[in-house]
Amino acid sequence: MPNPYHVVVCASVVPDPLQTLEPVTGPSGPALKNEMMLPAILDPWASHALYEGANLVKHIAGSKLWLMSMAPKAKLQQVMMTVAQKVPLQLVAVDGPSSGFADAHQTAHALAAAIRAIAGIDLSRLLLFGGWESASRSAGVTLQLIGEELGIVDQFQGVDAITPQEDGSFEVLERVEGARHQVSLCAGPPAVLGWATGNLGEPRNDPQVGMANMRTIMPALQRATAASISSDGLQYSNVATPKQQRQTRIVKDLPAEDIAREIVQWIKQE
């Protein structure tokens, strides 16, 4: 069996996507209207990474799993009441903004420092998991920056599967263009893996797992270190809700081939 892994999953807390999100300009820059009042969930992209990480740790003896999240403590506590029932984990909380308008470089710096401070972690065994994209912090930018802060050069994005090998290496199934996958063989940790949808469904809620997790989650929230993320040097020229665009043209007796040709030309222009 391969050597044990130390898996750290970076996951942001984001507003429930079923809510209407309206950008506004506040005293400190762009924000969402009534953001603190919006129901929050764990970033859907990072959720896949968490489930895949828990499955990996379950099957590799001696491995450990940490969930790291930067968010206001009140929001994080609310979200963890649900997440804690999914898989066994150790929470590392950082008290800071979870807004998608926060500077990714400062966020990555704070999270990298928190990873180094985890008691008992072996950075030479580290697998840094997260979402390939994000509902708040965009396409793997923060995760990639954390890896660079930690000096990790082996990075994979769009991961759908990881298969450990007997010699300690692991095979990575990574999405590429054309609905295909690229198969890579990594000699071993440390490595960064930005997950796509993975291969696992969402685990069912288990109250016993939730109770066991909450014994450590509540103290972790109380010990959460504060991260000062400023907006100095970060400017947004415009923040607005995407506009709906509809162009309708009524044509009679146009052959199907011509309709298809027009649709293809329109797609190419986008």
C-alpha positions as CSV (number, residue, x, y, z in Angstrom):
1,M,0.0,0.0,0.0
2,P,1.2,3.6,-0.7
3,N,2.3,5.8,2.2
4,P,-0.4,7.7,4.0
5,Y,-1.5,11.1,2.7
6,H,-2.2,14.3,4.5
7,V,-5.2,15.7,2.5
8,V,-6.1,19.4,3.0
9,V,-9.3,20.5,1.3
10,C,-9.7,24.3,0.8
11,A,-13.4,25.2,0.6
12,S,-15.1,28.5,0.6
13,V,-18.5,29.4,2.0
14,V,-20.7,30.9,-0.7
15,P,-24.3,32.2,-0.9
16,D,-26.9,29.6,-1.9
17,P,-27.0,29.8,-5.7
18,L,-30.8,29.6,-5.6
19,Q,-30.9,33.1,-4.1
20,T,-31.0,36.2,-6.2
21,L,-27.5,37.8,-6.0
22,E,-27.4,41.6,-6.6
23,P,-24.0,43.3,-6.6
24,V,-23.7,46.6,-4.9
25,T,-20.8,49.0,-4.1
26,G,-20.2,49.4,-0.3
27,P,-17.7,51.4,1.7
28,S,-14.9,48.9,1.2
29,G,-15.7,48.1,-2.5
30,P,-18.0,45.7,-4.3
31,A,-20.2,43.4,-2.3
32,L,-23.5,41.5,-2.6
33,K,-26.7,43.2,-1.3
34,N,-27.6,41.8,2.1
35,E,-24.8,39.3,1.8
36,M,-24.7,38.4,5.5
37,M,-28.4,37.7,5.4
38,L,-28.2,35.2,2.5
39,P,-28.3,31.5,3.2
40,A,-24.8,30.0,2.8
41,I,-23.5,26.6,1.6
42,L,-20.1,25.0,1.0
43,D,-18.8,25.8,-2.4
44,P,-20.3,23.1,-4.7
45,W,-17.0,22.7,-6.6
46,A,-15.1,22.2,-3.3
47,S,-17.7,19.8,-2.0
48,H,-16.6,17.3,-4.7
49,A,-13.1,17.7,-3.5
50,L,-14.1,17.0,0.1
51,Y,-16.0,13.8,-0.8
52,E,-13.1,12.6,-2.9
53,G,-10.6,13.4,-0.2
54,A,-12.6,11.6,2.4
55,N,-12.9,8.5,0.2
56,L,-9.1,8.6,-0.4
57,V,-8.3,8.9,3.3
58,K,-10.8,6.0,4.1
59,H,-8.9,3.6,1.8
60,I,-5.3,4.6,2.6
61,A,-4.4,3.6,6.1
62,G,-2.9,6.3,8.3
63,S,-4.1,9.2,6.1
64,K,-5.7,12.3,7.5
65,L,-8.2,14.8,6.2
66,W,-8.5,18.5,7.1
67,L,-11.1,20.9,5.8
68,M,-9.8,24.5,5.7
69,S,-12.2,27.4,5.1
70,M,-11.9,31.2,5.3
71,A,-15.2,32.7,6.2
72,P,-16.9,34.8,8.9
73,K,-17.2,32.4,11.9
74,A,-21.0,32.8,12.2
75,K,-21.5,31.8,8.5
76,L,-19.0,28.9,8.8
77,Q,-20.7,27.5,11.9
78,Q,-24.0,27.6,10.1
79,V,-22.7,25.7,7.1
80,M,-20.8,23.2,9.2
81,M,-24.0,22.0,10.9
82,T,-24.8,20.4,7.6
83,V,-21.4,19.5,6.2
84,A,-20.3,17.8,9.4
85,Q,-22.8,15.0,8.8
86,K,-21.3,14.1,5.5
87,V,-17.8,12.8,6.2
88,P,-15.3,12.6,9.1
89,L,-13.0,15.6,9.0
90,Q,-10.9,18.0,11.1
91,L,-11.8,21.7,10.6
92,V,-9.2,24.4,10.3
93,A,-11.1,27.7,10.4
94,V,-9.8,31.1,9.4
95,D,-11.9,34.1,10.4
96,G,-12.0,36.4,7.3
97,P,-14.2,37.4,4.3
98,S,-15.7,34.8,2.1
99,S,-16.7,37.3,-0.6
100,G,-15.8,36.6,-4.2
101,F,-14.5,40.2,-4.4
102,A,-11.7,39.5,-1.9
103,D,-8.1,39.6,-3.3
104,A,-7.1,36.1,-4.3
105,H,-3.4,36.7,-3.5
106,Q,-4.0,37.9,0.0
107,T,-6.5,35.0,0.6
108,A,-3.9,32.5,-0.7
109,H,-1.2,33.9,1.6
110,A,-3.5,33.6,4.7
111,L,-4.5,30.1,3.9
112,A,-1.0,28.9,3.1
113,A,0.1,30.3,6.5
114,A,-2.8,28.4,8.2
115,I,-1.8,25.2,6.5
116,R,1.8,25.5,7.7
117,A,0.4,26.0,11.2
118,I,-1.6,22.8,11.3
119,A,-0.4,20.6,14.2
120,G,1.1,17.3,13.0
121,I,0.9,18.0,9.3
122,D,3.7,16.7,7.1
123,L,4.0,18.9,4.0
124,S,6.0,16.3,2.2
125,R,2.8,14.1,2.3
126,L,0.4,16.9,1.4
127,L,-2.3,16.6,-1.2
128,L,-4.0,20.0,-1.5
129,F,-7.5,19.6,-2.8
130,G,-10.0,22.2,-3.8
131,G,-12.5,23.1,-6.6
132,W,-11.3,23.4,-10.2
133,E,-13.6,26.4,-10.3
134,S,-15.5,28.3,-7.6
135,A,-18.9,29.9,-7.0
136,S,-17.1,32.8,-5.4
137,R,-13.4,32.9,-6.2
138,S,-13.3,31.9,-9.8
139,A,-11.4,29.3,-11.8
140,G,-8.9,27.7,-9.4
141,V,-7.0,30.9,-8.9
142,T,-6.8,30.8,-5.1
143,L,-5.9,27.1,-5.0
144,Q,-3.2,27.5,-7.5
145,L,-1.7,30.5,-5.6
146,I,-1.7,28.5,-2.3
147,G,0.2,25.8,-4.0
148,E,2.8,28.3,-5.2
149,E,3.1,29.8,-1.7
150,L,3.8,26.3,-0.4
151,G,6.3,25.6,-3.2
152,I,4.2,22.8,-4.8
153,V,5.0,22.5,-8.5
154,D,2.9,19.5,-9.4
155,Q,-0.6,20.9,-10.0
156,F,-3.5,19.3,-11.8
157,Q,-6.8,21.1,-12.7
158,G,-10.1,19.6,-13.8
159,V,-9.4,16.3,-11.9
160,D,-12.1,13.6,-12.1
161,A,-10.2,10.7,-10.4
162,I,-7.0,9.9,-8.5
163,T,-5.7,6.3,-8.3
164,P,-2.9,5.5,-5.8
165,Q,-0.3,3.1,-6.9
166,E,1.7,0.5,-4.8
167,D,5.0,2.5,-5.1
168,G,3.5,5.7,-3.6
169,S,2.8,7.4,-6.9
170,F,-0.7,8.1,-8.1
171,E,-2.5,8.3,-11.4
172,V,-4.6,11.5,-12.2
173,L,-7.5,11.6,-14.6
174,E,-7.6,15.2,-15.7
175,R,-10.1,16.9,-18.1
176,V,-8.9,18.3,-21.4
177,E,-10.7,19.8,-24.4
178,G,-13.0,17.7,-26.6
179,A,-14.7,15.7,-23.9
180,R,-11.5,13.8,-23.3
181,H,-9.3,13.0,-20.3
182,Q,-5.5,13.3,-19.9
183,V,-3.9,10.5,-17.8
184,S,-0.9,11.7,-15.8
185,L,1.3,9.8,-13.4
186,C,2.6,11.8,-10.4
187,A,5.6,10.4,-8.5
188,G,4.0,11.3,-5.2
189,P,3.0,14.1,-2.9
190,P,3.1,17.1,-2.5
191,A,0.6,18.0,-5.2
192,V,-2.3,20.3,-5.9
193,L,-5.5,18.9,-7.3
194,G,-8.4,21.1,-8.4
195,W,-11.4,18.8,-8.7
196,A,-14.1,18.9,-11.3
197,T,-17.2,16.7,-10.5
198,G,-15.2,13.7,-9.5
199,N,-16.8,10.2,-9.5
200,L,-18.6,10.2,-6.2
201,G,-22.1,11.3,-5.3
202,E,-22.9,13.4,-2.2
203,P,-22.8,11.2,0.9
204,R,-26.0,10.8,2.9
205,N,-26.3,12.6,6.2
206,D,-25.1,10.6,9.2
207,P,-26.0,12.0,12.6
208,Q,-23.3,10.0,14.3
209,V,-20.6,11.4,12.0
210,G,-22.1,14.8,12.7
211,M,-21.9,14.5,16.4
212,A,-18.3,13.2,16.3
213,N,-17.3,16.0,14.1
214,M,-19.0,18.7,16.1
215,R,-16.9,17.8,19.2
216,T,-13.8,19.2,17.3
217,I,-15.5,21.7,15.0
218,M,-16.8,24.0,17.7
219,P,-13.4,24.3,19.4
220,A,-11.8,24.9,16.0
221,L,-14.2,27.8,15.3
222,Q,-13.3,29.3,18.7
223,R,-9.6,29.0,17.9
224,A,-10.1,30.5,14.4
225,T,-7.3,32.9,13.5
226,A,-8.3,36.3,12.1
227,A,-7.1,37.1,8.6
228,S,-6.9,40.7,7.5
229,I,-7.8,40.9,3.9
230,S,-7.7,44.5,2.6
231,S,-8.9,45.9,-0.7
232,D,-5.8,48.1,-1.2
233,G,-4.6,48.1,-4.8
234,L,-7.6,46.1,-5.9
235,Q,-10.1,48.0,-8.1
236,Y,-13.2,47.0,-10.1
237,S,-14.2,49.2,-13.0
238,N,-17.7,47.7,-13.1
239,V,-19.8,45.2,-11.1
240,A,-23.3,44.3,-12.4
241,T,-25.7,41.4,-12.8
242,P,-25.3,39.7,-16.3
243,K,-27.9,41.1,-18.7
244,Q,-30.4,38.9,-20.4
245,Q,-30.2,39.2,-24.2
246,R,-32.8,37.9,-26.6
247,Q,-32.8,38.4,-30.3
248,T,-35.8,36.9,-32.2
249,R,-36.3,36.8,-35.9
250,I,-39.4,35.2,-37.5
251,V,-38.7,33.6,-40.9
252,K,-41.1,31.5,-43.0
253,D,-40.3,28.5,-45.2
254,L,-36.5,28.5,-44.4
255,P,-34.9,25.0,-45.0
256,A,-33.6,23.2,-41.9
257,E,-30.1,23.2,-43.4
258,D,-30.1,27.0,-43.6
259,I,-31.3,27.3,-40.0
260,A,-28.6,25.0,-38.8
261,R,-26.0,27.0,-40.8
262,E,-27.1,30.3,-39.2
263,I,-27.0,28.7,-35.7
264,V,-23.4,27.5,-36.3
265,Q,-22.3,30.9,-37.6
266,W,-23.9,32.6,-34.5
267,I,-22.1,30.1,-32.2
268,K,-18.8,30.9,-33.9
269,Q,-19.3,34.6,-33.3
270,E,-19.7,34.1,-29.5
